[in-house]
Amino acid sequence: MSVSEKDVHYIANLARLQVTDEEAKSYAKDMSSILDYMELLNEVDTSNVEPLEHVIDLDSRFRKDEAKEPISHEDALKNAPDADSDYFRVPKVIE
């Protein structure tokens, strides 16, 4: 498949990019070679290949979502560097 310089300028205009004529010539050549390669890939027989969710076949690494007892208020504040009776104290970040 061949991409013309006019096609490159059209695509660049859609993407709101400024492309010189020299760049358009180079991009047209590159885009044409990419599309030619894609056509080559379309010729590969994949009829006996199972679809993949991911290239690497991994099991889920996440823990099971189980309901647990929440941390008590005292335990949450126990290791805080600065806290009053009810809240964490943090440095003021907005003036």
Secondary structure, 3 states (H helix, E strand, C coil): CCCCHHHHHHHHHHCCCCCCHHHHHHHHHHHHHHHHHHHHHHCCCCCCCCCCCCCCCCCCCCCCCCCCCCCCHHHHHHCCCCECCCCECCCCCCC
